[in-house]
């Protein structure tokens, strides 16, 4: 029974959160009472939950995105919804869970009061959300009505900044929303910037070159099955290359063995990325955050071998102790800290 209640609460929170920033698209999409639902279109971050934590459900900081095709996503789950700007009425479904209630939007803030029904049980919740940039809620499928003004649409969507080397104004925790019409919004600003994006394919990976009218330009490589943009940029006021990593809000890094994000705290090998985060992904893909090069690795029986894209190989035996991994091989010792 306890597990059922916890699962119900988690599902309820997902659905309810969906309600809080329910996003639809134009007048042809689902719209609840027959009016427009454009006010809550886009990506939102949960800032307050009552009851607190929803007994194991997604918590404060969860990002949810509502699209013009009547779908919403939350932590990798997908549902459908309707909403009416005038009556504030909202309804949604995710699997067998349904929610209904009202959501009031004032500028970039939203407050919702909803009832969630699952497994024959109903509960009430209230939520407060803050909007992240884009007001269009366009997804990557091209269902929106915006004119496509960028050469590559692979940068289109909302991305959460995981790492930013800018010493003055790091954007970690913010979100960037890129639209097909060549505009970009950063969650920390009300301004809308223009951007350009071109792509090239190399070694099976897509590399994007971009410029933003706020003075940034750089190159990124699409990794982690298209869920992460990793690379570097320059500001107009600097000649230094600054590392940046952005991921889709719903993406979760892999875990198990050596997989996942590890910070190299020390290494006896010259030129090693000490102080940097190395990501060991699926399909033997490995990259260093903030570096647009893609390396490869193999891991079997606690033996790790890393092949660098520029040539060369190193590795050894890996031993684990809590969140620390120690690599010992011929002519090399290194320590990695789980992130």
SULHUPE-V656997 format. One record per residue. N is the residue number from 1. RES is the residue in three letters. SS is DSSP state (a for helix, b for strand, c for the rest). PHI is phi in whole degrees, -180 to 180 (none if undefined). BURIAL is # if it has 9 or more other C-alpha atoms within 8 Angstrom, else .. Layout:
n = (N,N)
res = (RES,RES)
ss = (SS,SS)
phi = (PHI,PHI)
burial = (BURIAL,BURIAL)
This chain:
n = (1,2,3,4,5,6,7,8,9,10,11,12,13,14,15,16,17,18,19,20,21,22,23,24,25,26,27,28,29,30,31,32,33,34,35,36,37,38,39,40,41,42,43,44,45,46,47,48,49,50,51,52,53,54,55,56,57,58,59,60,61,62,63,64,65,66,67,68,69,70,71,72,73,74,75,76,77,78,79,80,81,82,83,84,85,86,87,88,89,90,91,92,93,94,95,96,97,98,99,100,101,102,103,104,105,106,107,108,109,110,111,112,113,114,115,116,117,118,119,120,121,122,123,124,125,126,127,128,129,130,131,132,133,134,135,136,137,138,139,140,141,142,143,144,145,146,147,148,149,150,151,152,153,154,155,156,157,158,159,160,161,162,163,164,165,166,167,168,169,170,171,172,173,174,175,176,177,178,179,180,181,182,183,184,185,186,187,188,189,190,191,192,193,194,195,196,197,198,199,200,201,202,203,204,205,206,207,208,209,210,211,212,213,214,215,216,217,218,219,220,221,222,223,224,225,226,227,228,229,230,231,232,233,234,235,236,237,238,239,240,241,242,243,244,245,246,247,248,249,250,251,252,253,254,255,256,257,258,259,260,261,262,263,264,265,266,267,268,269,270,271,272,273,274,275,276,277,278,279,280,281,282,283,284,285,286,287,288,289,290,291,292,293,294,295,296,297,298,299,300,301,302,303,304,305,306,307,308,309,310,311,312,313,314,315,316,317,318,319,320,321,322,323,324,325,326,327,328,329,330,331,332,333,334,335,336,337,338,339)
res = (UNK,UNK,UNK,UNK,UNK,UNK,UNK,UNK,UNK,UNK,UNK,UNK,UNK,UNK,UNK,UNK,UNK,UNK,UNK,UNK,UNK,UNK,UNK,UNK,UNK,UNK,UNK,UNK,UNK,UNK,UNK,UNK,UNK,UNK,UNK,UNK,UNK,UNK,UNK,UNK,UNK,UNK,UNK,UNK,UNK,UNK,UNK,UNK,UNK,UNK,UNK,UNK,UNK,UNK,UNK,UNK,UNK,UNK,UNK,UNK,UNK,UNK,UNK,UNK,UNK,UNK,UNK,UNK,UNK,UNK,UNK,UNK,UNK,UNK,UNK,UNK,UNK,UNK,UNK,UNK,UNK,UNK,UNK,UNK,UNK,UNK,UNK,UNK,UNK,UNK,UNK,UNK,UNK,UNK,UNK,UNK,UNK,UNK,UNK,UNK,UNK,UNK,UNK,UNK,UNK,UNK,UNK,UNK,UNK,UNK,UNK,UNK,UNK,UNK,UNK,UNK,UNK,UNK,UNK,UNK,UNK,UNK,UNK,UNK,UNK,UNK,UNK,UNK,UNK,UNK,UNK,UNK,UNK,UNK,UNK,UNK,UNK,UNK,UNK,UNK,UNK,UNK,UNK,UNK,UNK,UNK,UNK,UNK,UNK,UNK,UNK,UNK,UNK,UNK,UNK,UNK,UNK,UNK,UNK,UNK,UNK,UNK,UNK,UNK,UNK,UNK,UNK,UNK,UNK,UNK,UNK,UNK,UNK,UNK,UNK,UNK,UNK,UNK,UNK,UNK,UNK,UNK,UNK,UNK,UNK,UNK,UNK,UNK,UNK,UNK,UNK,UNK,UNK,UNK,UNK,UNK,UNK,UNK,UNK,UNK,UNK,UNK,UNK,UNK,UNK,UNK,UNK,UNK,UNK,UNK,UNK,UNK,UNK,UNK,UNK,UNK,UNK,UNK,UNK,UNK,UNK,UNK,UNK,UNK,UNK,UNK,UNK,UNK,UNK,UNK,UNK,UNK,UNK,UNK,UNK,UNK,UNK,UNK,UNK,UNK,UNK,UNK,UNK,UNK,UNK,UNK,UNK,UNK,UNK,UNK,UNK,UNK,UNK,UNK,UNK,UNK,UNK,UNK,UNK,UNK,UNK,UNK,UNK,UNK,UNK,UNK,UNK,UNK,UNK,UNK,UNK,UNK,UNK,UNK,UNK,UNK,UNK,UNK,UNK,UNK,UNK,UNK,UNK,UNK,UNK,UNK,UNK,UNK,UNK,UNK,UNK,UNK,UNK,UNK,UNK,UNK,UNK,UNK,UNK,UNK,UNK,UNK,UNK,UNK,UNK,UNK,UNK,UNK,UNK,UNK,UNK,UNK,UNK,UNK,UNK,UNK,UNK,UNK,UNK,UNK,UNK,UNK,UNK,UNK,UNK,UNK,UNK,UNK,UNK,UNK,UNK,UNK,UNK,UNK,UNK,UNK,UNK,UNK,UNK)
ss = (c,a,a,a,a,a,a,a,a,a,a,a,a,a,a,a,a,a,a,a,c,c,c,c,c,c,c,c,c,c,c,c,c,c,c,c,c,a,a,a,c,b,b,b,b,b,b,b,b,b,c,a,a,a,a,a,c,c,c,c,c,c,b,b,b,b,c,c,c,c,b,b,b,b,c,c,b,b,b,b,b,b,b,c,c,c,c,c,b,b,b,b,b,b,c,c,b,b,b,b,b,b,b,b,b,b,c,c,b,b,b,b,b,b,b,b,b,b,c,c,b,b,b,b,b,b,b,b,b,b,b,b,c,c,c,c,c,c,c,c,c,c,c,c,c,c,c,c,c,c,c,c,c,c,c,c,b,b,b,b,b,b,b,b,c,c,c,c,c,c,c,c,c,c,b,b,b,b,c,c,c,c,b,b,b,b,c,c,c,c,c,b,b,b,b,b,b,b,b,b,b,b,c,c,b,b,b,b,b,b,b,b,c,c,c,b,b,b,b,b,b,b,b,c,c,c,c,b,b,b,b,b,b,b,b,c,c,c,c,c,c,b,b,b,b,b,b,b,c,c,c,c,c,c,c,c,c,c,c,b,b,b,b,b,b,b,b,c,c,c,c,c,c,c,c,c,b,b,b,b,c,c,c,c,b,b,b,b,c,c,c,c,c,b,b,b,b,b,b,b,c,c,b,b,b,b,b,c,c,c,c,c,b,b,b,b,b,b,b,b,b,c,c,b,b,b,b,b,b,c,c,b,b,b,b,b,b,b,c)
phi = (none,-62,-66,-62,-64,-64,-63,-59,-63,-64,-64,-61,-62,-59,-66,-67,-61,-55,-61,-59,-124,-37,-130,-122,-123,-83,-70,-85,-89,-59,-144,65,-84,97,-94,-79,-118,-66,-62,-112,-72,128,-108,-133,-116,-74,-113,-155,-133,-136,-65,-60,68,50,49,100,-76,-55,-108,-56,104,-62,-104,-128,-127,-116,-108,-68,-89,85,-108,-138,-125,-152,52,89,-89,-127,-142,-126,-154,-135,-156,-123,-56,-77,-84,69,-72,-137,-145,-154,-142,-138,66,-96,-92,-123,-137,-152,163,-133,-134,-109,-116,-132,64,-99,-118,-143,-124,-131,-130,-137,-117,-111,-120,-153,58,82,-110,-126,-141,-111,-141,-127,-138,-125,-132,-125,-79,-108,69,-53,-105,-100,65,-68,-100,-84,-87,83,-80,-81,-97,-70,-69,-84,-113,-114,-68,-128,-100,-73,-94,-66,127,-102,-127,-97,-79,-97,-153,-151,-83,-60,-72,-98,-137,-63,-101,-57,93,-85,-125,-113,-117,-105,-110,-64,-82,87,-114,-138,-124,-105,-61,-84,-136,-86,-79,-112,-103,-96,-149,-124,-150,-125,-130,-144,-109,-148,56,84,-114,-94,-111,-113,-112,-136,-137,-123,-68,-83,105,-104,-149,-178,-135,-133,-117,-87,-126,52,56,84,-97,-135,-108,-127,172,-146,-148,-129,-93,-63,-91,-143,-100,-81,-81,-113,-77,-149,-134,-130,-128,-66,-54,-87,-77,-117,-65,-69,-136,111,65,-91,-64,114,-100,-132,-95,-80,-91,-160,-159,-80,-85,-66,86,-69,-79,-64,88,-102,-99,-104,-114,-102,-106,-81,57,60,-91,-137,-147,-101,-62,88,-123,-74,-86,-115,-103,-134,-148,-134,-143,-154,59,68,-105,-113,-129,-114,-109,-81,-65,-86,106,102,-148,-149,168,163,-93,-108,-121,-114,-146,65,-93,-114,-121,-114,-105,-129,-148,-68,76,-151,-135,-149,-122,-122,-115,-62,-105)
burial = (.,.,.,.,.,#,#,#,#,#,#,#,#,#,#,#,#,#,#,#,#,#,#,#,#,#,#,.,#,#,#,#,.,.,#,#,#,#,#,#,#,#,#,#,#,#,#,#,#,#,.,.,#,#,.,#,#,#,#,#,.,#,#,#,#,#,#,#,#,#,#,#,#,#,#,.,.,#,#,#,#,#,#,#,#,.,.,#,#,#,#,#,#,#,.,.,#,#,#,#,#,#,#,.,#,.,.,.,#,#,#,#,#,#,#,#,#,#,.,.,.,.,.,.,#,#,#,#,#,#,#,#,#,#,#,#,#,#,#,#,.,.,#,#,.,.,.,.,.,#,.,.,#,.,.,#,#,#,#,#,#,#,#,#,.,#,.,.,.,.,#,#,.,#,#,#,#,#,#,#,#,#,#,#,#,#,#,.,.,.,.,.,#,#,#,#,#,#,#,.,.,.,.,.,#,#,#,#,#,#,#,#,.,.,#,#,#,#,#,#,#,#,#,#,.,.,#,#,#,#,#,#,#,#,#,.,.,.,.,.,.,#,#,#,#,#,#,#,#,#,#,.,.,.,.,.,.,.,#,#,#,#,#,#,#,#,#,.,.,.,.,.,.,#,.,#,#,#,#,#,#,.,.,#,#,#,#,#,#,#,#,#,#,#,#,#,#,#,#,.,.,.,#,#,#,#,#,#,#,.,.,.,.,#,#,#,#,#,.,.,.,.,.,#,#,#,#,#,#,.,.,#,#,#,#,#,#,#,.)
